[in-house]
Amino acid sequence: MKKIILFVALLLGSILDLRTETKEGPEKPEAPFVAEPADYSAWTITVSKQKLKETGSKTSPGGTAPSTTPEEVWDSRIPTQVENFKTEKIKREVYTWSKGQKSENWVYDRYFFSQYQTGEIDVLLVDHASVNLEENPWNAKGYIGTDWITGDSFVRREKINGQDCFYFVLTLPPKKGAKIIEPLEAYIRVSDKFPVRVIRQGLTLDFRQSPAPSHLLTLPEAFDKALQEFKQRAGIP
């Protein structure tokens, strides 16, 4: 009987040792904490719905407060999904909005293209567009919402969606008039430092990798037409 008990104890010990050994990768991250997108890469960001609990607190452009009952409200300025495609220095972003309409943004050569939900296309020189990028963080270099991550914001290793991740948190001082402090959170995959999830400004952004483009991206006809018109107005050959 004692031999059986000893055998079971040894077996359990071996299983525990095996569990420990199968946890791959370092316990703490090292810089760079988030990978840069490869020259040929693609990824999709799915955005969770934003809940607005209070109604009647904001007025419409006409000055009257809405009288709707409390419900989940989707901010029309926030996309529900962003598909990203990158080939070398060319980037294409395909936005899906709350009512199913789509629009695209491009970074191509020296130019930044921003398409409104109406279909209208704005063209700017990339250097001049940098100010707009601050106003619209969806057009971020690299992976959106990860530029704040440092070694000091690392908390622990944690599994999410079955993936081993480094978990980071940063709590910022509340903005003027804000009642709730919402920390920035990020889950970065241990194996390749790809972002799995980012939580910011009450939104949850879930990332997943997609098949990379097999050839260099080219501008669609409507965007090329907008570019030629912009060059003509600006006197650019």
N, C-alpha and C positions, 0 to 999 in steps of 0.2 A: 504494500500500500504506500509506504514511504517512497519507494522508487517511482511509483506512478505520479505522486504529488510532485516529486523533484523533476520528473520529465515534463509535466504540465508547466511548472514554473519556468523551466529553461525554454520551453516552446513560446510562452508568452513574452519572455525577455527577448527572444529572437525577433518576434513580430514587432515589438516596440522599437527595437534597434532598426528594423527594416523601415518602419514608418519614418523614423528620424532621417535615415539616409535618403529617402525618396523626396525629401523637401530640398529642391535644387535651388541654386543661386544664393547670393549673399543675403544676410539678414538686414543690412543697411545699404541704401543706394549710394552710388558715387556719381559725381558730375561727369558728363551731362546727365541731368535727371530725366529728361524726355528726349527721345530720338527725333531727329529731323526727318521729314518725309524723303524717301528715296527719289532720285531723279525721275524715275518712271514708277508712279505709285497712284493708288486710288483708295479712298476711304469715304464712308458715309456716316453722317452724324444724325441721329434721331433725337428730337427735342421733346421733352415731356411738356404737358400742358401746364400753364400757369394758372393758379387759382386766385381769383380776386374775391375775397370774402365780403368786402364792404361795397355797397352800391350807394349811389347818390353822393359820394364824396368828391367826385370829379365832375366838372361841368363840361358840356359839349361845346363845340366851337361857337354855337349860338348863345351860350351863356346859361342854358337851363340844365339842371341836374337830371340825369337819367332816372327813370322810375321803375326799372326792372327789378325783379326779385333776385336775391342772392343765388348765384349759380357759378359753375366753372366758366370762366370767360377766357377766350384766347386772344391775346394781344395781336392784332393784325400786322404789327411791325416785326413780329418774331416768326421765323419760318418753322415749320414742323419737321422739315428734313433738309439737310444740305449734303449733296453729293459732290465730292472733290476729286478732280483729276489733275495730275501733274506730269508733264513731260519736260524735263530740263527746267528752263526758266519760264515755261508757259503754264499757266494754271487756269482751270475752268471750274466754276462753282455753279451747280444747278440747285436752285431753291424751290422747294414746294411749300406753298402757303396754305393757310387754314381752310380756304375754300377750294383747294385743289389746283389753283392756277400755278404756273411755273414761270420762273425768270432765271437769267444767267448773269454772272459776273465773270470777267476775264482779266487776266494780266497777260499781255502779249507784247513782246518787244519792249518799247518804251511807254506803252499805253495801258491805261486801266479803263475797263469798260464796266459800266453799272447799268443794268436793265431794271426798270421799274416794273411793278406788277401790271401796269397798263401796256407794257411792251416797248415803251420809249427807252432809247439807249443814250446814255451820257458817255462821253469820251474825255479822258484827262490824261495829261502826261503823268507818268508814275510818280515823279518827284513832287508834283503838285497834288497828287491824290493822297499823299501820306497823311495829310491833316484829316481827310475824310475817313481814312482807315481807323483813326482813333475814335471817330464818332460812330463808326460801324464796325464793331469788333469781329463780325462774321468774316470780314475780309482780312483775316490775320495771316501773317507769315507763319508757316509751320502749322501746328495744331492749335486751334482756337482754345483760349482759356487756360493755357498751361504756362504762360510767361512768368507767373508769380512763384513757381515752384523752386524751392531751394532746399539745401540740406537741413536748414533750421525748421522748415515746415514739415519734415518727415515725422510721422507718428509711429507707425508699425507696419508689419507685413500683414496682409489680409486677403482672403479669397472673395472674389465677386464674380458672378456668372461662371463659376467653376475655374477661374483663372487666378493664379498667384499674382498679387499686386503689391506695390508699395503704396501706402496710404498717406496722403499729405493733407494738412489743414492749415489755413491761414485765416485768422480772425482780424478783420479790419475795424478801425473806429467807425461808429455809426455815422451816416451822413446826417446833415442838419435836418431835423424834423422827423427822422426815422425812428420808429418805435421798436423795431426788431433788428438785432445784429445777425446777419446771415453770413456765416463763414464760407470761404472758398474751400472746396474739397476736390481732391483728384485721386483717382486710382490708376496707377501706371504699371503696366505689366512687367513683371520681373525679368522675363526671358529676353525681351527685345526693347523695353522701355516705350512701348506703344501705349497711348492713353486709352483706357477702357471706359472710364466714366469721369466726367467733370460736373461738379455742381456749383452753380454760380447764379447770383441774382434771382433765386427762387426757381431756376430752371435746371433740369437734369439733362445733360448731353451724353448720350450713349454712342460710342465709336465702334465701328467695325470695319475691318479691311476688306477691300474689294479687289477683283482682278485688275492688275495694272494695265494701262494702255499699251498696245504693241507697236504703235507708231506715233510720230510727233503730232501733237494736236494742231489743227488749222481752224482759223476763224470761220464761223458760219456766214452765209451770204449777208444777212442783215447787219451783222457786226462789222463786216468788211466795208459795207456801204457807209455805215456811220463813221468809220475810220477815214475813208476817202473824203467825205464831206467835212470832217473835222480838219484834216490836213489842208483842204482848200481854203477854209475860213482862216486858219492860222498861218497860211503861207508856207507850209512845210512841204518840201518836195517829196 
